[in-house]
Structure formats: C-alpha cells, structure tokens
Amino acid sequence: MVGNVNLEPDELPDDEEPVSGAASEEDVVEDDGPSDDELVLKAQQGDIQAFDLLVERYHSRIYSLTYNMTSNREDAEDLTQEIFVKAFEALPRFKGKSSFYTWLYRIGVNKTINYRKKRNRKRALSLDSFDQDIKLDDDYHDLTAKGSPLRSISLSELQIKLNEALQGLSEKHRTVVVMHDMQGIPHDEIAKVVGASVGTVRSRLFYARRQMQNELSEFMK
Amino acid sequence: MMNEKVSNETTAEEEADVLLQKLLHLKQYEVPEVARMTRNKQNIMRQVRQAQMEKRKPLLDLLELNIPWFFAEPKYGIAALFVAFVGLQYVGMNAKNSATSTGIYTSTANVASFEQDVPVNIVTNRYPSLPSNYPLFGEPQGDQSVIPAAFEYK
C-alpha cells in the first residue's frame, strides 16, 4: 500500500502516517525488550522512559540517515535531535497505521530535505572518521588490490570523493540511494516513507546510480 | 553480433553497479564518535523533557498551580466551594426572576407595562348640595348673636 503517490517527500506533512500493510521485519523488536508498539503506547501516555528506549533503539539509524544525506556531522546531529523531538511532539497523533520505524523515517526524510532547502546552499563536508575495521573488509581489499585505480589514493581522499558524489545528487535521488544502498531498506518500505510508488523508487535509484558512476568514473575503470 | 554488444554493455553496467555498491558499502565504516552520540542522545532527552513540561497541563494541575492555598488546606477549599455554590444559586435565582419579569426573552404575559387607563369616578362634590336659599344661620337672638342653622340631610 502506497501513500500519496503524487506528492514529493518534501511536500508531505512531516508526521503524516504512511499506511502500512503487514509489518516488516524491521517493525518487530530487534533486541530483547518491549516492542515498539508497547513503547509507543507508553510514551503516548507520558512515559518518558519508554521514549528514551525508542531513542536508544533508532538513534544510530536516524543519525546515519541524516549524516549520509548531509555529509556534515554537525548538521546530522542537529537534525537527529530535531527529528526525535518532532516525533515526540507528534506522538499523540500517531495512530499505528504504519510502523513507528517507517513513521520516524518519514519525519527524518522530510526534516532533512527541508533543512537543506532552508540553508539553500551546500555545506562544507564535515565527515566522521573511518573505523579502522575497514581494512579488514573484503570489499576494501578488492578495491585497493593491485591494479585497481583506488590503490593510488588515500582513504581520506576516497571518502571525500564518495561524499561529494553523493552530495551531487538531487535530494530525492540521494534519499533513495542512502536508504537502499547504504541502509538496506527494501523498495516498498522506501516507497511508503517517501510517498511514491515502488516503480518511482526503482527509477530514482537507477538514475542516482548512473549519476554517481559518472561522478566516480575515475574509479570505475 | 548485436546481441553480443548488448550483452557486453549489460555486463559493463553490472560491473559498474557492483563497484559502486562496494564503494557505498565503505561508507558504513564512517562512524561517529561515541561521546558525541551519547551527548546527542542526552540533548534529545533534555529537549523531550522540556517539551513534556510545556505540554498543556490538565485543568486540575493548572488550578493547583494558580491557587495553591485552595489545595493546601482542604477545609478552606471546601468552604470556598460552598460559598461559591451559594453565590451561584443566588445569582441563578436573580437571573431567573429577572428573566421572568422583564426583558426581551420574557413572554408577553410577563411583560411589565403601564396599566391601562381605567376610568375613575372622581368625587368632585364631597358635600351634599344645598338649596341656594338655604339659611345658614338662624335668626339673631336677643343679644344679636347668630347660631348656625341646623340642617337635615335629605
């Protein structure tokens, strides 16, 4: 079930609840403890501790969304804060038609897009540093193997190029790339969040990838 | 020949896709500082608590906040409620009376107005009319004094 297909994500009301079908695996509790539904209900009744648990559960994912959308960690922190506070304020209007996760993501995407529009200019990159575990990653080994174009550049240069290519995308294209290729969210969930059809999401993803390949063409040989 | 070309293009596209996926996968190793994230969560919860405090309080809470003496000493509170009740009853009764006696909302039967002019029989002559030649005094007495004449009302 798709929300309002004709509206772009930035035109959708921040906290409008996307209608959801069966709950996806994401909706279900991942760690031990009360389910999202239970926590949401308690938070709606004024239980701050319950909302604290929800923040703990989704903070890193929302931060990751805002960070990859902005490539600026200060902006990402501000946005993450705004998103959770907005979610708390809008919680009484959350009726459970969609999962809390999808609803929170919708607020996140809309807030981030509006935030960027308000600023109306590209911010300088302010990047989180790479975890040292990257050197143990198989993909990293492949990319920096002998003969690869990436072998000649440093990790920080690669990071900057990658983030610049990402920021070169339009907001709606970057949204689908971040959600699908970086966060592994399925097409139908993205469709609910951005209020578009699954076909539109696939199409945006296709064009976004092509554009990124062009931007990163020096590494694509 | 044509098919082969298309097939080669597809393979090149797929390879480019895979390469891009690998590059994007590396972004997952960009990790924020733990301390910054902890501080961020704390800031969120601080703002949430603030928002909770600013939410509209229930009527009872508002009353307690504005008239704490009312709740601090219940006997005064109950007394004040009683006085308020009596006062309201009084005001209500007055309002009811005024509504039934005057005003635009009262029925015509209850409308107060000047009474209609009723012909009144004014007694203009309080005394019996006497004949014009009726003697008021009697004949002078021997010492020339006169006394009012007695008369009979017919």
Contacts between the chains, C-beta under 8 A, distances in Angstrom:
chain1	res1	chain2	res2	distance
A	46	B	52	6.9
A	48	B	45	7.4
A	48	B	48	6.5
A	48	B	49	6.2
A	48	B	52	6.3
A	51	B	45	8.0
A	51	B	48	6.1
A	52	B	45	5.7
A	55	B	41	5.9
A	55	B	44	5.6
A	55	B	45	6.6
A	55	B	48	7.9
A	56	B	41	7.0
A	59	B	37	7.0
A	59	B	40	7.4
A	59	B	41	5.7
A	59	B	44	7.7
A	60	B	37	7.3
A	63	B	32	6.5
A	63	B	37	6.9
A	63	B	40	7.3
A	67	B	30	7.4
A	67	B	32	7.2
A	68	B	27	6.7
A	73	B	32	6.3
A	73	B	36	7.5
A	77	B	36	6.8
A	77	B	40	5.1
A	80	B	40	6.1
A	80	B	44	7.3
A	81	B	40	6.4
A	81	B	43	5.6
A	81	B	44	5.2
A	81	B	47	6.7
A	84	B	44	4.6
A	84	B	48	7.1
A	85	B	44	6.6
A	85	B	47	4.8
A	85	B	48	6.2
A	85	B	51	6.3
A	88	B	48	4.8
A	88	B	51	6.0
A	88	B	52	7.8
A	89	B	51	5.8
A	127	B	30	6.4
A	128	B	30	4.5
A	128	B	31	5.9
A	128	B	32	4.8
A	128	B	33	7.5
A	129	B	30	7.2
A	129	B	31	7.5
A	130	B	26	7.9
A	130	B	29	4.9
A	130	B	30	6.0
A	130	B	31	7.7
A	131	B	29	4.5
A	131	B	30	7.6
A	131	B	31	4.7
A	133	B	29	6.5
A	134	B	26	6.4
A	134	B	29	3.9
A	137	B	25	7.6
A	137	B	26	7.3
A	137	B	29	7.0
A	139	B	22	4.2
A	139	B	25	5.1
A	139	B	26	6.6
A	140	B	26	6.2
A	142	B	22	6.5
A	143	B	19	7.9
A	143	B	22	5.8
A	143	B	23	7.0
A	143	B	26	7.4
A	158	B	23	7.9
A	158	B	26	7.3
A	159	B	30	7.0
A	162	B	23	5.9
A	162	B	24	7.5
A	162	B	26	7.1
A	162	B	27	6.3
A	163	B	27	7.9
A	177	B	24	7.4
A	181	B	20	7.9
A	181	B	21	6.5
A	181	B	24	4.8
A	182	B	24	5.8
A	182	B	27	5.9
A	182	B	28	6.8
A	209	B	17	6.4
A	209	B	20	5.9
A	212	B	20	5.9
A	213	B	16	5.0
A	213	B	17	7.9
A	213	B	20	5.7
A	216	B	20	7.1
A	216	B	23	6.6
A	219	B	19	7.2
A	219	B	23	6.9
A	220	B	16	5.3
A	220	B	19	5.7
A	220	B	20	7.5
